[in-house]
Amino acid sequence: MHFGNGYGSQPHAWRMPGVPRGGATDFDAQVRYAQAAERGKFDFLFLPDFLGLDTDISHHPSMLTLEPLLTLAAVARGTERIGLVTTASTTFNEPYNLARMFKTLDVMSHGRMGWNVVPTSDPTSAANFGKAPMQRQEKYERLHEMVQLVQSLWGSWGEDAWIHDPASGRYADASKIQPVNLQGRHVATRGPLPIPPSEQGQPVIFQAGGGDYGLQVAGQYASGVIGATFSIDDARAQRTALRRAAQAAGRDPDEIKFFAGVMPALGATKREAIDRRLQLGQDIFPSRVPYLGQMLGLRLSESRLEEPLTEQELQMARANPGDPRSATALKVAREGWTIREILAHGVIDYHPTPVGPAEVTADHMQEWFEAGAVDGFWVSIDVFEDGIDAFVDGVIPILQERGLFHTDYEGTTLRDHLGVPHQYGLDARLAGAEG
Amino acid sequence: MHFGNGYGSQPHAWRMPGVPRGGATDFDAQVRYAQAAERGKFDFLFLPDFLGLDTDISHHPSMLTLEPLLTLAAVARGTERIGLVTTASTTFNEPYNLARMFKTLDVMSHGRMGWNVVPTSDPTSAANFGKAPMQRQEKYERLHEMVQLVQSLWGSWGEDAWIHDPASGRYADASKIQPVNLQGRHVATRGPLPIPPSEQGQPVIFQAGGGDYGLQVAGQYASGVIGATFSIDDARAQRTALRRAAQAAGRDPDEIKFFAGVMPALGATKREAIDRRLQLGQDIFPSRVPYLGQMLGLRLSESRLEEPLTEQELQMARANPGDPRSATALKVAREGWTIREILAHGVIDYHPTPVGPAEVTADHMQEWFEAGAVDGFWVSIDVFEDGIDAFVDGVIPILQERGLFHTDYEGTTLRDHLGVPHQYGLDARLAGAEG
């Protein structure tokens, strides 16, 4: 489940009835939401990160208010099973600091942490560190160094080095706690890191974002990939490419799991689901009309918001091949909805939006899964306060009845949940290849 | 209260009966210890930090295992009033990252955080960041930049910028959320930081460590100073110097509070207190005999451990003026204890060690306080598992009966506990001076 700014994924989530006043800074609420997701047996929460202020704050909260590692510390203490994954920049952190924080959290959560390795290119973020954005190749070079140094530090306290025998007075086997002494072009560290293994050894690596560079990162290191895609064909292609990249790196393709985003609009009826989205979108719809026009090959203006497309427009409309969401937009438009309602179907949102009763979302997930397009989903909830419960009580039982989703956690660690192998320190199969 | 490696301040704390097996990584235990301190109405916990492995790990735990900010996140969620202070290096962190983490924790704890600003010169730590140690002046130059940039970021989200009015849809007053655009020689940041104020506005600055550079830092920024001193005269001199430094920086001297360390050895009798320390010291005593000799101007060897000093030695012995602990060592030696027992009096420990029933510690604290030597103490507990309760149930009630210590928290924030003024962003009185 995608765990964001304290309110939910929709712009006006913060304005919905019942949402705590100080939502963005309310850790009790964050923990409550995580517990609700855990009740639904979600494999993991996924927190994005952004090293700056990313929005016009006048009418909408920023994507993120609080530091994600500390947010996950609060959540780790308030939950027992659900995995905890967060993005942390490989560009504006030092390997020793990141290694220490992630392994501390992995120990705190009893083996539930994952690190989504992401380079930062955004100029606002760079400016917060007094830097200019890094070039793509440099950025990825540093990322590779970071992952390898962090994993080496994780492994530097040998897995069975901690003796802790009060009777004999032997605390640790110092011969099994060794420096890493790694010097890259961008970062370096000596080590060791004074932290024993967690229940899953060390955190799991996640990757997000495509491109050849991203694919290589995922293939080499990632156990989970957070994807964004709008069609089964594209998702299947991405998943296949990832599995091949893992294989090319000498790994078993089943060690890498692909999660596609989904952004359900739930309601007892389709009408209710649309009405909820209308309320949650409010002032954002007018500004999106011209882009909807581009998706359909039409000139549309704000003044048309409350009207459906005319018969003539529907005949002229063509799905713009430049945006994979266009086909859905055209399909929805042909159903006769007003332009505002078309937009309320989430046709310009970041992920596919199944609209209507829980079955619609369950069908979407089943179809994609059975088509071999995904290993799972990351679910974007509209409003945390009531939306997680709606998903957990609506969609999850259907998936369970259909035998598509577990009825309880089978293990205790994130590696257990994902079904990915144990790893401690660098992946021995890659160590040679990386030189 | 000094909150260390999960076990307590004495080397063999980890071996004592009842201490949890996984103490160094057991967050439930950390939270329990913090709750015990809160029951004693301690103003704050103080966590040191060290960016490396600082000890021979074969027989003793390192000073610190887990990352301190995440440890305090766990503690913040399990306590309600006690202040939370930790060291974070100004040398090996970026201002944006530190500002974000400390303010997040301040929000999480509802205004209980403090940052002990410390530059790092240790070569082991530097090597973990691929660096050589920084020169003293550079290090302090960077520290000044760090504190000012971090405080500026803290103030960059205006104190009343968060409107959060669901009815009108106004989320924040963007005109009150402004970049800081600060460029130092060592660090730079643009800002703003997207975090609203906590109940105390922003974290409190602490300082530790002496010297002219340290004194200037404390005078300019610190509300609390973590001191180390072995006599009333020295403590009073340090406190006076700090108050003068604050005044020189244009502040009221009462805005800076000086805390001296104390490391009580508690027992129903003096004999019991010594026996507990003997057990807690075990294998460390032999190696300390030669240094004890130096303190007393004598040549002493390990083989003498179980003997008291001879009459002749006692006549020859002179307290070494180079170590302020020597006078206490000589006084204890003259009482006729064996060399092992002399060491068990803590005469070479980091802080003064009152030995015996709770009254002895209470007397020590009262004497120092009434002499104007301190504003308070940071208490180093021998074994957290039973030592915090022993202090809270033994020493605290005596101090309360004597009217020297509060019977409950009077406020909710760390600033309330310390009695230091509100601050948001840079101290306006210093902003001009710092130019």
Interface residues (C-beta under 8 A of the other chain):
Chain A: H12 W14 R15 M16 V19 R21 G22 A24 T25 F27 V31 L51 G52 L53 D56 I57 S58 H59 H60 P61 S62 L64 T65 L66 E67 L69 L70 T71 A73 A74 A76 R77 G78 F92 N93 E94 Y96 N97 R100 M101 T104 L105 V107 M108 T124 A127 N128 F129 G130 H164 P166 G169 R170 Y171 A172 D173 A174 I177 Q183 V187 A188 T189 R190 G191 P192 L193 P194 I195 P196 Q282 D283
Chain B: H12 W14 R15 M16 V19 R21 G22 A24 T25 F27 V31 L51 G52 L53 D56 I57 S58 H59 H60 P61 S62 L64 T65 L66 E67 L69 L70 T71 A73 A74 A76 R77 G78 F92 N93 E94 Y96 N97 R100 M101 T104 L105 V107 M108 T124 A127 N128 F129 G130 H164 P166 G169 R170 Y171 A172 D173 A174 I177 Q183 V187 A188 T189 R190 G191 P192 L193 P194 I195 P196 Q282 D283
